[in-house]
Amino acid sequence: MKNTDTPMGTLYGIGVGPGDEELLTLKAVRTIKKCDVIVAPCAREGESSIAFDTARNFVDKHKEVIIKHFPMGGKDQNKKVFEAFESIESKLKEGKNVAFLTIGDPFVYSTYIYLLTHIKNKGYNTETVPGITSFCAAASLAGENIVIGDERVLILPANQVDKIGEEKFIVIMKVYKNEEKVLDRLEQKGFKYVFVKRACRKGQLILRNREDILKNRDYMSLIIAQRK
């Protein structure tokens, strides 16, 4: 960045974990408290942000809070990401430190990844604070290991379950609206599975029966599967 009279601020990407405020790290809380502006994404225009709601009790009342709409895919995604970047850039130019909150971990299926490209291209300082992923939280809740020994684990979105090969351990993200396809594939391949809905949040469910899973579809759901 070019030298200016006002030092540029830093963007902090902060993972707030799966949705339970007690699962934020100490570093996440400390970083939130030192930032001047808090930015958090929401999935639909005008709705609340799960990430902000998770961290709300650690945000001082005087802090500026910006909730930005980040559609998951679709023709408007790039436009919305760039709009969020412009909002954040204006704060960084004022010398303010900005916290961008994201559910789970900032580098796992996160809106932060798209935003970071614009930020880095302009040469702003960034720091990333990791968070507990939804699948790690789900595994703990369900009492299921994700992978053991020298085995490998495959993490993939539900629309790519046809790519499952010889792996014994699988984590399937973005299950919503793909439940039948996912369960058919897992059963065909001989997997035992557990479905976790809203891990560590209100409405949490842990299900292992196919019919129960199909009756409890939810945007915030995933499946952990394994076979011998």
Backbone bond lengths (Angstrom), bond angles and torsions (degrees), N, CA, C in turn:
res aa  C-N    CA-C-N  psi(-1)  N-CA   C-N-CA  omega(-1)  CA-C   N-CA-C  phi
1 M - - - 1.466 - - 1.533 109.86 -
2 K 1.323 116.70 149.43 1.450 120.84 176.95 1.525 109.35 -73.15
3 N 1.346 114.77 149.40 1.457 118.85 178.03 1.519 110.64 -67.41
4 T 1.299 116.70 137.09 1.462 122.42 176.18 1.519 108.41 -134.91
5 D 1.318 116.15 169.30 1.460 119.60 178.82 1.525 111.63 -67.48
6 T 1.334 116.17 -29.10 1.466 120.93 179.84 1.523 109.77 -103.77
7 P 1.338 117.66 120.24 1.472 119.33 177.73 1.522 110.09 -59.54
8 M 1.323 116.05 140.51 1.455 120.59 179.43 1.531 110.41 -72.32
9 G 1.324 115.14 147.01 1.452 119.94 175.95 1.519 111.63 -78.77
10 T 1.302 116.19 176.01 1.466 123.34 179.10 1.524 109.52 -116.37
11 L 1.318 116.24 140.21 1.466 120.54 173.27 1.521 108.95 -93.42
12 Y 1.315 116.34 126.59 1.465 122.63 176.88 1.529 108.93 -110.05
13 G 1.320 116.73 115.98 1.455 120.78 172.83 1.517 108.45 -87.60
14 I 1.317 116.89 119.64 1.470 120.65 -171.42 1.522 110.76 -121.87
15 G 1.317 116.47 118.81 1.454 121.54 173.17 1.512 109.95 -79.58
16 V 1.337 116.87 125.09 1.472 119.89 -177.34 1.534 111.99 -101.51
17 G 1.349 116.61 8.99 1.453 119.13 177.95 1.520 112.81 82.03
18 P 1.316 117.58 -169.37 1.469 121.77 -170.70 1.517 116.12 -76.23
19 G 1.330 118.25 -14.71 1.465 118.24 179.05 1.519 115.07 140.40
20 D 1.317 116.94 -2.07 1.465 122.41 177.23 1.524 107.32 -103.85
21 E 1.321 117.31 121.86 1.467 119.77 -176.36 1.528 112.71 -60.25
22 E 1.325 117.20 -24.42 1.453 119.62 179.47 1.528 112.97 -73.83
23 L 1.334 116.64 -8.35 1.461 120.63 179.66 1.529 112.75 -100.76
24 L 1.327 117.98 5.59 1.462 119.70 168.42 1.521 108.84 -69.58
25 T 1.325 116.56 143.42 1.460 119.16 177.45 1.529 109.93 -77.56
26 L 1.316 115.59 161.45 1.456 120.09 176.61 1.526 110.57 -60.74
27 K 1.334 115.78 -38.18 1.462 119.85 179.97 1.522 110.57 -66.04
28 A 1.329 117.34 -38.98 1.465 120.20 178.04 1.522 110.64 -60.69
29 V 1.309 116.72 -46.14 1.469 120.99 -179.33 1.526 110.46 -63.78
30 R 1.315 116.41 -44.98 1.468 119.97 -179.06 1.535 111.25 -63.02
31 T 1.327 116.26 -38.96 1.463 120.17 -179.04 1.531 111.08 -69.56
32 I 1.325 116.37 -41.42 1.470 120.32 176.66 1.523 110.44 -57.38
33 K 1.312 116.23 -43.62 1.465 120.51 -175.77 1.527 112.04 -67.52
34 K 1.317 118.25 -28.47 1.471 119.24 -177.11 1.533 112.94 -89.47
35 C 1.326 117.65 -8.97 1.463 120.09 -179.70 1.530 111.35 -83.69
36 D 1.335 115.15 150.32 1.461 121.00 -178.48 1.526 112.25 -85.45
37 V 1.340 116.04 -31.23 1.460 121.70 -175.62 1.521 108.89 -130.12
38 I 1.327 116.89 138.26 1.460 122.40 177.81 1.522 108.46 -113.41
39 V 1.330 116.75 123.57 1.463 122.19 176.85 1.519 108.38 -117.51
40 A 1.325 116.24 136.34 1.469 120.13 179.35 1.525 109.76 -143.18
41 P 1.322 117.28 146.71 1.466 120.84 -178.94 1.520 112.39 -88.35
42 C 1.332 115.13 153.46 1.464 120.70 168.49 1.525 107.60 -129.40
43 A 1.331 116.20 151.62 1.464 120.84 -174.42 1.523 112.74 -78.36
44 R 1.345 116.63 -28.01 1.463 120.89 -179.08 1.520 109.87 -131.42
45 E 1.322 115.74 143.65 1.457 121.98 -178.21 1.529 110.58 -55.20
46 G 1.340 115.33 127.67 1.456 120.43 175.55 1.515 114.80 86.42
47 E 1.332 117.88 -6.72 1.464 120.28 179.80 1.528 110.63 -86.04
48 S 1.326 115.30 167.43 1.456 120.07 176.05 1.530 109.73 -75.67
49 S 1.294 115.92 165.83 1.467 122.10 179.55 1.528 109.50 -104.20
50 I 1.326 116.50 124.87 1.467 120.39 177.91 1.522 109.96 -61.80
51 A 1.332 116.36 -41.01 1.465 120.09 -179.20 1.528 111.12 -62.66
52 F 1.338 116.63 -44.94 1.465 118.77 179.32 1.521 111.39 -67.44
53 D 1.319 117.26 -42.75 1.461 120.32 179.47 1.528 111.34 -58.60
54 T 1.340 116.11 -34.89 1.464 120.43 179.38 1.526 111.03 -66.31
55 A 1.332 116.00 -39.00 1.472 120.52 -174.98 1.524 113.37 -97.91
56 R 1.319 117.30 0.61 1.475 122.35 -170.95 1.531 113.43 -49.11
57 N 1.307 117.34 -43.39 1.470 120.37 -174.98 1.523 113.42 -70.46
58 F 1.330 116.89 -8.15 1.466 120.77 178.16 1.529 112.25 -105.48
59 V 1.328 116.42 3.20 1.464 121.55 -179.52 1.529 108.85 -101.46
60 D 1.325 116.59 118.54 1.469 120.71 179.30 1.526 110.47 -61.61
61 K 1.308 115.86 144.44 1.474 121.03 -174.04 1.521 113.73 -62.54
62 H 1.331 117.26 -25.11 1.466 119.92 -177.63 1.529 112.28 -83.01
63 K 1.331 117.87 -8.10 1.463 120.82 -176.51 1.526 111.32 -70.41
64 E 1.327 115.10 145.09 1.465 120.69 173.21 1.529 108.49 -76.81
65 V 1.323 116.68 128.06 1.473 122.00 -179.26 1.522 108.77 -120.14
66 I 1.332 116.02 129.04 1.463 122.36 179.27 1.522 108.52 -122.32
67 I 1.314 117.53 120.61 1.470 122.21 175.89 1.530 107.73 -103.06
68 K 1.315 116.40 120.90 1.465 120.86 -176.48 1.529 110.42 -115.31
69 H 1.316 114.76 139.38 1.464 120.90 178.99 1.527 110.11 -77.54
70 F 1.335 116.37 121.30 1.458 122.90 175.56 1.525 108.62 -121.09
71 P 1.329 119.27 97.19 1.463 119.92 177.37 1.521 110.35 -67.16
72 M 1.337 116.01 143.48 1.461 120.94 178.57 1.530 109.42 -84.60
73 G 1.328 116.50 90.86 1.456 120.15 -177.14 1.517 110.38 82.86
74 G 1.328 116.09 -173.13 1.456 120.29 178.93 1.514 112.25 89.65
75 K 1.311 115.32 169.87 1.464 121.50 -173.84 1.520 113.38 -67.98
76 D 1.335 118.09 -23.18 1.465 121.01 -176.67 1.526 113.62 -89.95
77 Q 1.334 118.01 -5.71 1.461 119.62 -172.91 1.532 112.27 -59.63
78 N 1.333 117.72 -50.93 1.468 120.03 -177.85 1.526 111.66 -61.39
79 K 1.324 115.81 -39.59 1.463 120.21 178.94 1.524 110.95 -62.57
80 K 1.333 116.45 -46.00 1.459 120.82 -178.25 1.528 111.63 -66.82
81 V 1.327 116.66 -37.96 1.461 120.44 177.94 1.531 109.80 -62.64
82 F 1.333 116.07 -43.24 1.467 119.36 -178.76 1.528 111.03 -67.83
83 E 1.317 116.99 -36.18 1.470 120.21 176.05 1.530 110.35 -62.22
84 A 1.332 116.55 -40.84 1.462 120.23 178.27 1.528 110.09 -65.67
85 F 1.330 115.87 -41.22 1.464 120.04 177.46 1.529 111.01 -58.66
86 E 1.319 117.06 -44.53 1.465 120.14 -179.19 1.529 111.48 -62.76
87 S 1.332 116.47 -38.87 1.472 120.27 177.50 1.520 110.73 -62.99
88 I 1.327 115.35 -44.33 1.467 120.54 -178.97 1.525 110.24 -68.85
89 E 1.323 116.91 -42.13 1.468 120.29 -179.45 1.521 111.17 -58.65
90 S 1.327 117.10 -40.61 1.467 119.75 -179.47 1.530 111.11 -60.97
91 K 1.321 116.77 -35.96 1.469 120.82 178.54 1.528 110.96 -73.00
92 L 1.332 117.10 -39.60 1.468 121.10 178.87 1.528 110.58 -63.17
93 K 1.342 116.81 -37.82 1.463 121.31 179.22 1.524 111.62 -66.77
94 E 1.334 116.44 -25.00 1.465 120.94 176.78 1.525 111.59 -81.46
95 G 1.344 115.87 -0.09 1.465 120.20 -179.36 1.508 113.90 84.37
96 K 1.336 116.88 12.75 1.463 120.53 -178.49 1.528 111.22 -90.72
97 N 1.314 115.31 140.67 1.469 120.51 173.47 1.521 108.68 -83.81
98 V 1.331 115.55 134.25 1.462 121.23 -174.14 1.527 109.97 -118.63
99 A 1.319 116.37 130.78 1.464 121.95 173.76 1.522 108.78 -100.75
100 F 1.315 116.82 123.11 1.460 120.93 173.36 1.526 106.96 -104.59
101 L 1.326 116.32 114.27 1.458 121.80 -176.07 1.519 110.26 -90.48
102 T 1.314 115.64 137.46 1.460 119.67 177.10 1.515 109.63 -139.53
103 I 1.317 116.06 140.38 1.466 121.06 178.99 1.527 108.63 -66.57
104 G 1.321 117.16 145.71 1.463 120.44 -179.63 1.511 111.38 72.11
105 D 1.338 116.65 -132.32 1.461 122.76 179.87 1.528 109.39 -111.55
106 P 1.326 118.13 141.29 1.468 120.34 -176.09 1.527 115.32 -60.99
107 F 1.326 117.98 -21.84 1.457 119.65 -176.43 1.528 113.62 -108.76
108 V 1.328 116.91 18.09 1.466 120.55 176.64 1.526 109.04 -123.61
109 Y 1.339 116.81 106.24 1.473 122.82 179.50 1.529 111.65 46.16
110 S 1.319 115.97 50.73 1.461 119.75 -172.86 1.526 112.34 -117.01
111 T 1.332 116.10 146.96 1.462 121.86 173.72 1.524 111.20 -62.14
112 Y 1.303 116.55 -26.84 1.476 122.16 -179.49 1.528 111.59 -58.02
113 I 1.309 117.36 -34.38 1.463 121.50 -177.23 1.525 110.69 -60.89
114 Y 1.347 116.47 -43.97 1.460 120.43 179.80 1.528 110.90 -66.61
115 L 1.304 116.02 -40.62 1.455 121.77 -178.91 1.530 111.25 -65.54
116 L 1.312 115.94 -39.48 1.463 121.80 -175.07 1.524 111.91 -61.58
117 T 1.321 117.27 -31.86 1.466 120.67 179.14 1.524 110.90 -58.78
118 H 1.319 117.36 -47.18 1.470 121.42 179.04 1.529 111.18 -64.86
119 I 1.328 115.94 -42.00 1.460 120.64 -177.97 1.527 110.61 -63.03
120 K 1.323 116.88 -46.40 1.465 121.05 -178.73 1.524 111.55 -67.63
121 N 1.335 116.81 -36.23 1.464 119.95 179.66 1.526 112.02 -61.90
122 K 1.334 116.26 -27.24 1.470 120.77 178.82 1.535 112.29 -91.92
123 G 1.330 116.40 -3.48 1.458 120.00 174.21 1.514 116.10 82.26
124 Y 1.334 117.91 17.01 1.459 119.93 178.46 1.525 110.87 -75.38
125 N 1.331 114.64 153.45 1.462 119.77 176.82 1.521 109.81 -73.86
126 T 1.318 115.72 138.48 1.464 120.80 178.23 1.520 110.15 -136.41
127 E 1.313 115.54 149.57 1.463 122.48 170.72 1.524 107.43 -138.64
128 T 1.326 115.98 145.08 1.467 120.47 -178.56 1.524 109.90 -121.45
129 V 1.316 114.93 130.42 1.467 121.64 178.92 1.535 108.21 -108.65
130 P 1.325 117.91 116.31 1.467 119.76 -176.36 1.520 113.01 -67.34
131 G 1.334 114.93 156.79 1.455 120.77 177.35 1.521 110.57 -132.93
132 I 1.309 116.93 164.75 1.468 121.96 177.79 1.526 108.38 -71.04
133 T 1.320 116.79 126.36 1.465 120.68 -178.92 1.528 111.08 -74.25
134 S 1.326 114.97 158.00 1.465 120.12 179.52 1.521 111.17 -62.87
135 F 1.345 116.94 -36.35 1.470 117.79 -177.07 1.528 112.21 -75.14
136 C 1.326 117.57 -29.32 1.470 118.83 174.32 1.529 110.02 -69.17
137 A 1.324 116.40 -41.71 1.464 120.01 177.08 1.522 110.63 -63.90
138 A 1.338 116.80 -42.78 1.463 120.96 -179.62 1.527 111.39 -62.94
139 A 1.320 116.54 -39.91 1.464 120.19 178.91 1.524 111.36 -62.29
140 S 1.317 116.38 -41.31 1.464 120.47 178.64 1.525 111.05 -65.34
141 L 1.323 116.83 -42.28 1.463 120.70 179.53 1.524 111.84 -63.73
142 A 1.338 115.60 -40.53 1.467 120.57 -175.95 1.521 112.86 -86.32
143 G 1.327 117.44 -9.87 1.462 120.80 -177.71 1.515 112.48 68.58
144 E 1.341 116.38 33.52 1.468 121.77 -177.77 1.527 109.67 -117.56
145 N 1.337 116.45 133.92 1.455 118.45 175.12 1.530 110.26 -75.82
146 I 1.300 115.84 150.98 1.457 120.93 178.07 1.527 110.79 -87.93
147 V 1.329 117.00 -39.40 1.466 120.91 178.04 1.522 107.40 -162.82
148 I 1.322 116.54 153.77 1.468 120.72 179.96 1.524 110.39 -137.23
149 G 1.348 114.23 160.21 1.463 120.96 172.79 1.515 113.76 56.07
150 D 1.325 114.71 -133.66 1.469 121.19 -179.87 1.523 112.17 -99.08
151 E 1.327 116.17 14.15 1.465 119.26 179.72 1.530 110.05 -72.91
152 R 1.311 116.74 164.59 1.453 121.45 175.07 1.524 108.78 -109.45
153 V 1.332 115.22 156.32 1.464 120.53 178.08 1.524 108.42 -121.19
154 L 1.316 116.07 139.42 1.453 122.22 178.80 1.527 108.83 -107.84
155 I 1.329 116.42 123.90 1.461 122.04 175.66 1.523 107.17 -113.27
156 L 1.328 116.40 122.92 1.461 119.09 -175.96 1.521 111.01 -151.86
157 P 1.341 117.33 156.65 1.461 119.89 175.42 1.520 111.15 -75.69
158 A 1.315 116.21 156.42 1.465 121.48 -173.72 1.526 113.22 -60.71
159 N 1.319 117.07 -29.19 1.464 118.29 -178.15 1.534 113.37 -75.69
160 Q 1.349 116.06 3.03 1.459 119.72 178.59 1.527 112.91 -122.38
161 V 1.336 116.75 23.19 1.472 119.02 -178.11 1.526 113.14 -64.96
162 D 1.317 117.58 -17.53 1.467 119.48 176.45 1.523 111.96 -66.15
163 K 1.334 116.91 -13.96 1.462 121.17 -178.93 1.524 112.62 -88.75
164 I 1.335 117.63 -0.02 1.465 120.43 177.21 1.527 108.76 -62.71
165 G 1.324 115.33 127.99 1.464 120.30 -178.62 1.515 111.79 -110.86
166 E 1.333 115.66 -115.54 1.463 120.78 -176.58 1.526 112.69 -98.21
167 E 1.305 117.19 8.63 1.467 120.05 -178.94 1.528 110.86 -61.81
168 K 1.332 115.21 147.19 1.462 120.56 176.90 1.534 111.56 -98.89
169 F 1.294 115.89 -20.66 1.465 120.51 -176.17 1.524 109.59 -125.15
170 I 1.341 115.63 127.77 1.464 120.63 -174.08 1.525 110.42 -136.44
171 V 1.326 115.91 142.16 1.459 122.70 168.77 1.522 106.43 -121.89
172 I 1.319 116.45 124.22 1.466 121.05 -178.73 1.524 109.14 -113.26
173 M 1.321 115.19 117.41 1.456 122.45 -179.11 1.532 109.31 -97.81
174 K 1.340 115.63 168.32 1.473 121.85 174.33 1.532 111.41 53.03
175 V 1.326 115.50 49.80 1.460 122.09 -175.21 1.531 112.54 -73.66
176 Y 1.308 117.06 -26.50 1.470 122.16 -173.55 1.529 112.01 -53.66
177 K 1.325 115.03 130.73 1.472 125.27 -179.31 1.537 113.55 72.06
178 N 1.331 115.92 7.41 1.465 120.88 176.25 1.532 111.78 -126.52
179 E 1.340 116.02 16.06 1.460 120.09 -170.05 1.529 113.16 -58.66
180 E 1.328 117.69 -49.83 1.473 119.82 -177.32 1.523 111.50 -60.75
181 K 1.307 115.69 -46.59 1.467 120.21 -179.45 1.526 111.32 -59.21
182 V 1.329 116.23 -43.70 1.461 121.00 -179.21 1.525 111.19 -64.85
183 L 1.334 116.48 -48.91 1.461 119.94 -177.53 1.523 111.27 -65.73
184 D 1.321 117.30 -38.73 1.470 120.34 176.96 1.523 110.68 -59.00
185 R 1.324 115.47 -45.29 1.467 120.14 -178.01 1.525 111.52 -66.14
186 L 1.321 116.61 -43.57 1.465 120.07 -179.56 1.526 111.27 -64.60
187 E 1.317 117.16 -42.49 1.464 120.58 178.87 1.530 111.15 -66.54
188 Q 1.308 116.35 -38.54 1.462 120.85 177.26 1.528 111.29 -61.51
189 K 1.343 115.78 -36.06 1.468 121.38 -177.35 1.529 113.42 -90.17
190 G 1.321 117.34 0.78 1.460 120.87 176.11 1.516 115.83 80.62
191 F 1.329 117.53 28.64 1.457 121.31 -179.95 1.530 111.84 -90.74
192 K 1.323 116.05 144.84 1.461 122.67 162.77 1.524 106.29 -92.94
193 Y 1.320 117.16 142.85 1.456 118.15 -173.90 1.520 112.01 -140.70
194 V 1.339 114.16 158.65 1.452 121.48 173.35 1.532 107.68 -133.59
195 F 1.311 115.31 134.29 1.457 123.79 -179.60 1.523 108.09 -103.25
196 V 1.316 116.57 127.69 1.466 120.09 179.03 1.528 108.95 -121.34
197 K 1.315 114.73 122.20 1.461 122.51 -179.04 1.527 109.44 -108.55
198 R 1.309 116.05 130.71 1.465 122.40 176.04 1.530 112.66 51.09
199 A 1.301 116.33 54.97 1.468 121.65 -178.76 1.525 110.79 -56.01
200 C 1.324 115.56 127.13 1.473 123.25 175.91 1.516 113.31 65.60
201 R 1.334 116.79 22.33 1.462 120.93 178.76 1.525 109.44 -132.47
202 K 1.324 115.88 168.20 1.459 120.34 176.25 1.526 109.01 -59.61
203 G 1.336 116.53 134.95 1.457 120.96 -177.33 1.516 113.78 91.21
204 Q 1.318 116.14 8.45 1.466 120.87 -179.38 1.528 111.71 -57.53
205 L 1.338 115.94 135.21 1.460 121.59 176.09 1.521 109.75 -140.86
206 I 1.321 115.92 143.77 1.467 122.36 175.10 1.523 106.89 -123.51
207 L 1.318 117.39 116.03 1.464 122.32 -172.22 1.527 111.56 -129.28
208 R 1.339 115.25 143.52 1.460 120.68 178.29 1.532 112.78 -124.44
209 N 1.321 116.82 -6.37 1.461 122.18 -178.98 1.526 110.15 -96.85
210 R 1.328 116.61 131.79 1.460 121.48 -176.11 1.530 112.66 -55.39
211 E 1.296 117.28 -48.50 1.465 120.17 -176.74 1.523 111.72 -64.88
212 D 1.326 116.36 -37.82 1.466 119.46 177.45 1.528 110.74 -64.24
213 I 1.317 116.11 -39.76 1.463 120.81 179.10 1.526 110.73 -61.63
214 L 1.325 116.41 -45.39 1.464 120.30 -177.58 1.528 112.82 -68.25
215 K 1.329 116.54 -18.94 1.464 120.75 177.40 1.530 112.06 -89.53
216 N 1.313 116.70 -6.93 1.470 120.29 -174.31 1.531 111.74 -128.73
217 R 1.308 115.95 44.93 1.462 121.10 179.32 1.535 109.55 -63.35
218 D 1.327 115.29 141.46 1.462 118.73 -179.41 1.522 109.81 -157.94
219 Y 1.335 114.80 143.57 1.468 120.09 179.72 1.525 111.40 -57.81
220 M 1.342 116.76 -39.41 1.461 121.16 -178.04 1.521 109.70 -94.02
221 S 1.324 115.88 72.44 1.469 119.95 -179.30 1.522 110.40 -142.49
222 L 1.331 114.78 157.26 1.463 121.50 178.16 1.515 108.73 -152.86
223 I 1.326 115.09 169.28 1.467 121.09 179.80 1.529 109.39 -130.61
224 I 1.317 115.32 134.22 1.465 122.19 172.47 1.524 107.00 -110.32
225 A 1.339 117.33 128.88 1.467 120.74 -175.26 1.516 110.38 -135.90
226 Q 1.345 114.97 151.50 1.459 120.41 174.87 1.516 110.35 -152.97
227 R 1.320 115.26 158.69 1.454 121.60 177.17 1.528 108.18 -144.70
228 K 1.325 115.33 162.64 1.455 120.43 -179.74 1.520 110.63 -83.95
